[in-house]
Amino acid sequence: MGFLIRSIVNGFALWVLSLIPLLQITITPFPPGRDLQLVITLVALGALFGLVNAVVGTLIKIVAFPLFVLTLGLISLLLNGVLLLVTAWITGFWSWGLDVGAFWPGVLAGILLSIINWIFGIILRPQKKQPRRR
């Protein structure tokens, strides 16, 4: 799956999460804030979350490897929420972006984001070509 498709899936997942009031996630689109600007903002947020996940997430996974082993990987549920909060912190410097209300709703949103990405990963997975029989 290419980076653009992952960005679109991440953007869609963030949009779905912003529709759930319990998660306290708001998305501020590019000015003037119409539909096209919202879509572009969602794709940009998806790309930024993918970059944060690739760079910061990998560093945290390397440093916290003993914690991953000790908790049998359950710490990764917290990690997704932390990466979502880092993305919100980065976009806080601009007039557009992501806002996460609190830590625990962010963790729950990170878990749901992972589930949505997992489902779309199964759907959009490239199919292996079957060899021709003669």
Kinemage of the C-alpha trace (Angstrom):
@kinemage 1
@onewidth
@group {chain A} dominant
@subgroup {mainchain}
@vectorlist {calphas} color= white
{ca met a 1} P 0.000 0.000 0.000
{ca gly a 2} L 1.484 3.283 -1.051
{ca phe a 3} L 2.070 6.281 1.160
{ca leu a 4} L -0.753 8.247 -0.479
{ca ile a 5} L -3.283 5.470 0.120
{ca arg a 6} L -2.169 5.140 3.746
{ca ser a 7} L -2.493 8.904 4.162
{ca ile a 8} L -6.019 8.815 2.763
{ca val a 9} L -6.959 5.902 5.030
{ca asn a 10} L -5.459 7.676 8.061
{ca gly a 11} L -7.332 10.845 7.108
{ca phe a 12} L -10.585 8.924 6.776
{ca ala a 13} L -10.002 7.246 10.137
{ca leu a 14} L -9.317 10.619 11.778
{ca trp a 15} L -12.514 11.988 10.254
{ca val a 16} L -14.505 9.036 11.632
{ca leu a 17} L -12.921 9.564 15.062
{ca ser a 18} L -13.814 13.259 14.989
{ca leu a 19} L -17.490 12.289 14.582
{ca ile a 20} L -17.486 10.514 17.983
{ca pro a 21} L -18.017 13.174 20.690
{ca leu a 22} L -16.690 10.951 23.501
{ca leu a 23} L -13.174 11.020 21.991
{ca gln a 24} L -12.880 14.837 22.174
{ca ile a 25} L -11.137 15.051 18.796
{ca thr a 26} L -11.645 18.132 16.655
{ca ile a 27} L -10.208 18.864 13.237
{ca thr a 28} L -9.652 22.437 12.144
{ca pro a 29} L -9.462 22.641 8.326
{ca phe a 30} L -7.370 24.992 6.256
{ca pro a 31} L -8.958 28.437 5.888
{ca pro a 32} L -11.643 29.181 4.651
{ca gly a 33} L -12.785 25.786 5.949
{ca arg a 34} L -15.017 24.461 3.169
{ca asp a 35} L -15.386 20.813 2.150
{ca leu a 36} L -12.340 20.721 -0.127
{ca gln a 37} L -10.139 22.283 2.546
{ca leu a 38} L -11.406 19.710 5.056
{ca val a 39} L -10.500 16.851 2.719
{ca ile a 40} L -7.042 18.321 2.075
{ca thr a 41} L -6.563 18.829 5.817
{ca leu a 42} L -7.546 15.221 6.514
{ca val a 43} L -5.087 13.882 3.922
{ca ala a 44} L -2.346 16.166 5.314
{ca leu a 45} L -3.113 14.993 8.860
{ca gly a 46} L -3.038 11.390 7.676
{ca ala a 47} L 0.359 11.940 6.053
{ca leu a 48} L 1.688 13.720 9.144
{ca phe a 49} L 0.423 10.948 11.417
{ca gly a 50} L 2.093 8.400 9.132
{ca leu a 51} L 5.399 10.280 9.355
{ca val a 52} L 5.139 10.628 13.136
{ca asn a 53} L 4.300 6.952 13.409
{ca ala a 54} L 7.236 5.998 11.176
{ca val a 55} L 9.859 8.200 12.838
{ca val a 56} L 8.859 8.804 16.451
{ca gly a 57} L 6.996 5.507 16.797
{ca thr a 58} L 9.982 3.518 15.611
{ca leu a 59} L 12.325 5.320 18.017
{ca ile a 60} L 9.984 4.725 20.944
{ca lys a 61} L 9.602 1.051 20.010
{ca ile a 62} L 13.371 0.612 19.941
{ca val a 63} L 13.955 2.395 23.244
{ca ala a 64} L 11.006 0.777 25.013
{ca phe a 65} L 11.573 -2.744 23.679
{ca pro a 66} L 11.918 -4.261 27.172
{ca leu a 67} L 8.577 -2.698 28.110
{ca phe a 68} L 6.986 -4.242 25.027
{ca val a 69} L 8.319 -7.661 26.033
{ca leu a 70} L 7.273 -7.226 29.657
{ca thr a 71} L 3.688 -6.239 28.781
{ca leu a 72} L 3.444 -8.681 25.849
{ca gly a 73} L 2.873 -5.789 23.463
{ca leu a 74} L -0.032 -4.169 25.305
{ca ile a 75} L 2.002 -0.989 25.721
{ca ser a 76} L 1.537 -0.450 21.987
{ca leu a 77} L -2.084 0.513 22.718
{ca leu a 78} L -0.789 3.443 24.769
{ca leu a 79} L 1.814 4.219 22.133
{ca asn a 80} L -0.825 4.845 19.457
{ca gly a 81} L -2.532 7.383 21.704
{ca val a 82} L 0.773 9.089 22.464
{ca leu a 83} L 1.575 9.310 18.738
{ca leu a 84} L -1.846 10.840 18.119
{ca leu a 85} L -1.123 13.407 20.839
{ca val a 86} L 2.283 14.153 19.273
{ca thr a 87} L 0.568 14.744 15.927
{ca ala a 88} L -1.907 17.094 17.617
{ca trp a 89} L 0.982 18.913 19.317
{ca ile a 90} L 2.812 19.377 16.004
{ca thr a 91} L -0.272 20.731 14.241
{ca gly a 92} L -0.943 23.044 17.178
{ca phe a 93} L 1.683 25.417 15.783
{ca trp a 94} L -0.438 26.089 12.684
{ca ser a 95} L -3.935 27.501 12.202
{ca trp a 96} L -5.185 24.089 11.030
{ca gly a 97} L -4.867 20.611 12.378
{ca leu a 98} L -5.870 18.153 15.025
{ca asp a 99} L -6.889 18.762 18.620
{ca val a 100} L -7.150 15.968 21.161
{ca gly a 101} L -9.011 16.923 24.344
{ca ala a 102} L -7.271 14.687 26.897
{ca phe a 103} L -4.864 11.765 27.241
{ca trp a 104} L -7.242 8.829 27.800
{ca pro a 105} L -9.677 9.782 25.034
{ca gly a 106} L -6.564 10.112 22.860
{ca val a 107} L -5.500 6.587 23.804
{ca leu a 108} L -8.975 5.272 22.985
{ca ala a 109} L -8.869 7.172 19.684
{ca gly a 110} L -5.448 5.639 18.948
{ca ile a 111} L -6.866 2.158 19.512
{ca leu a 112} L -9.832 2.855 17.235
{ca leu a 113} L -7.496 4.387 14.640
{ca ser a 114} L -5.456 1.178 14.647
{ca ile a 115} L -8.592 -0.935 14.212
{ca ile a 116} L -9.827 1.180 11.298
{ca asn a 117} L -6.381 1.037 9.637
{ca trp a 118} L -6.269 -2.728 10.174
{ca ile a 119} L -9.675 -3.199 8.508
{ca phe a 120} L -8.711 -1.021 5.527
{ca gly a 121} L -5.345 -2.796 5.340
{ca ile a 122} L -7.152 -6.099 4.890
{ca ile a 123} L -9.483 -4.640 2.262
{ca leu a 124} L -6.791 -2.797 0.288
{ca arg a 125} L -4.072 -5.444 0.565
{ca pro a 126} L -2.619 -6.266 -2.843
{ca gln a 127} L -3.611 -9.708 -4.012
{ca lys a 128} L -0.895 -12.225 -4.790
{ca lys a 129} L -0.913 -13.329 -8.367
{ca gln a 130} L -1.636 -16.978 -8.870
{ca pro a 131} L 0.708 -18.774 -11.260
{ca arg a 132} L -0.933 -19.916 -14.450
{ca arg a 133} L -1.560 -23.574 -14.887
{ca arg a 134} L -0.969 -25.012 -18.298
